[in-house]
Amino acid sequence: MGNWDIAMTALAIGIGMALAASIGALSQSKAIWGAVEAIARQPEAGGRIFTSLIIGLALIETLVIYTLLVSGIFLKGNLDDMIKAKYGADKVKAIQAEDSYNKEKGGGAQH
């Protein structure tokens, strides 16, 4: 994997996270605005409106968290490829073998 592939992946992840966060924030503010207006019109329905608002906000926030999770998975895959390209697959296997040996012995990685 070349440097351009890694750079473009990082750029796409950054743009995706920025879009998800900004769209999520706008959606949440619109939902809160609507709930406040509805409670102002019908105060007796405030409890039901509040419950629906909380469920809606949780679903909106789930989109942002899901985008973060997917971005992390893509970034992890590209970082592994970048390390293999820079140091070679043999060096990566040696480091992984040393890490697993240290975990069995109860110690941490010594790099």
C-alpha positions in Angstrom: 0.0 0.0 0.0 1.5 3.3 -1.0 1.7 6.6 0.9 -1.1 8.1 -1.2 -3.5 5.3 -0.2 -2.8 5.8 3.5 -3.1 9.6 3.1 -6.4 9.4 1.2 -7.8 6.9 3.8 -6.9 9.3 6.6 -8.5 12.2 4.7 -11.6 10.2 4.1 -11.9 9.1 7.7 -11.4 12.8 8.8 -14.1 14.0 6.4 -16.4 11.2 7.4 -16.1 11.9 11.1 -16.5 15.6 10.6 -19.7 15.1 8.5 -21.1 12.6 11.0 -20.5 14.8 14.0 -21.8 18.0 12.4 -24.9 16.4 10.9 -25.5 14.6 14.2 -25.2 17.9 16.1 -27.6 19.7 13.7 -30.1 16.8 13.9 -30.0 16.9 17.7 -30.4 20.6 17.9 -33.4 20.4 15.5 -34.9 17.6 17.7 -34.5 19.6 20.9 -35.9 22.7 19.2 -39.0 20.7 18.2 -39.4 19.2 21.6 -39.2 22.5 23.4 -41.8 24.0 21.0 -44.1 21.0 21.5 -43.8 21.2 25.3 -44.5 25.0 25.2 -47.7 24.3 23.2 -48.9 21.4 25.3 -47.2 21.3 28.7 -49.3 18.4 29.9 -47.7 16.2 27.2 -44.2 17.1 28.3 -43.4 13.6 29.8 -44.2 11.7 26.6 -42.5 14.3 24.4 -39.4 14.1 26.7 -39.3 10.3 26.4 -39.6 10.4 22.7 -36.9 13.1 22.6 -34.4 11.0 24.6 -35.0 7.9 22.4 -34.5 10.0 19.2 -31.3 11.7 20.6 -29.9 8.2 21.4 -30.5 7.0 17.9 -28.9 10.1 16.4 -25.8 9.7 18.6 -25.6 6.1 17.6 -24.9 7.2 14.0 -21.9 9.2 15.2 -20.5 6.4 17.3 -21.0 3.9 14.5 -19.1 6.2 12.1 -16.3 6.4 14.7 -16.2 2.6 15.0 -16.0 2.0 11.3 -13.3 4.7 10.9 -11.2 3.0 13.6 -11.5 -0.3 11.8 -10.4 1.2 8.5 -7.6 3.1 10.1 -6.3 0.0 12.0 -6.1 -2.0 8.8 -4.2 0.7 7.0 -1.8 1.2 9.9 -1.0 -2.5 9.9 -0.2 -2.3 6.1 1.9 0.9 6.6 4.0 -0.8 9.3 4.5 -3.9 7.1 5.5 -1.7 4.2 8.0 0.2 6.2 9.6 -2.5 8.3 8.8 -5.6 6.3 6.5 -8.5 7.2 9.4 -10.5 8.9 10.0 -7.7 11.4 6.3 -7.4 12.1 6.0 -11.1 12.8 9.1 -11.0 15.0 7.5 -8.1 17.1 4.2 -10.0 17.3 6.0 -13.2 18.4 8.0 -11.2 21.1 4.7 -9.6 22.3 2.9 -12.9 22.6 6.0 -14.3 24.5 6.0 -11.4 26.9 2.3 -11.7 27.5 2.7 -15.4 28.4 5.5 -14.4 30.9 3.3 -11.6 32.3 5.4 -8.7 31.1 4.7 -6.0 28.6 6.2 -5.3 25.2 9.8 -4.1 25.3 10.4 -2.1 22.1 
